């Protein structure tokens, strides 16, 4: 069990398998089902029928993930043995041979298929593809969400008595009252790669969203910082008041007094880079996006640009890494080992 932000993260994988999700193997799943297993509110098993298309299989997975998000989290094993009713029991028992996919699924594909069906966009979903001789099973660990309730394909689901069921109205109301702050997200997109006055340049957009229904954000603001580039508009005397640090930082605080659910704020900018400076930095540069409001904690995304890449038709290929994507600053500081004490010490000793 770990603490992230203001919520507790449960390690369901370690609880059931004695090891972390990233250390799990195909044979661990096989050994697990050598004994009879039953589903619980935090444990779901789904077998795989290879008939039909892959897309037809996802709705059941999406419903369970949405239910875990709205309940107390859990672990989903996709590729489990087929469940059977035995001994007059009402619940199915799962034991014996696995039912793996006969191909290797891509982790990013699975995460995308699940997340795209859930509103607001979820956090706390981890996926591992466990491979064996050209086949695989999928293990999905889901944390209870601080931004619930989540809809899955238009319906709210919950876990009860080891099953995924549509949530009753009173349960949804309770989840809405539980939300303490809006779920904010920044989506970064490079539109064009340009050459301006002999400088390499990129034209990009950042789309900011509030994904929490029925909860507005107030005094929403953001900053965008370019490590080596200069914002083109910082040279315009009518616009330069919004820029600082010699044109390397854009500040819009507040950008909007009220940010409604689903209403985008779009910031479009051009950043110019000095070729010789980029080469001195191994052809890489960083963009930082920080944003928040009155009610929601500050978040950050870090985009690493690699100018040594051969770009085809997609300007997004310039991005070599998007780390710390939409992460709370508190979580970023914890991952870096930065504490109140270390910050104070650094200030006093500088």
TAKARA-V731937 format. One line per field, one symbol per residue. psi: psi as a letter, one per 40 degrees, with the letter a starting at -180 (. if undefined). A space follows every 50 residues. Layout:
psi->???
This chain:
psi->hihhbfihhhgdddddeeiideeiidddddddeeihiiiadehhhhihhe iiiddedddddddddddddebfaahhhheiihiihifeidiiihiaiigi ifihihdddddddddeehhihiifhhhhhhihfeiiihhhhhiiheeiih hhfeihiihhfeihihhiddddddddddhdiihiihhhhhdihihhfeih iihiihhhihehiehiiifhiiihhhdeihhdeeehdeeedeiaffeehh hghidhdhhihehihhhhihhhhhdddddefffiihhhhhiaaddiihii ihhhhheeihhbehdeedhehgifhfihdddddddeehiddddddddde.
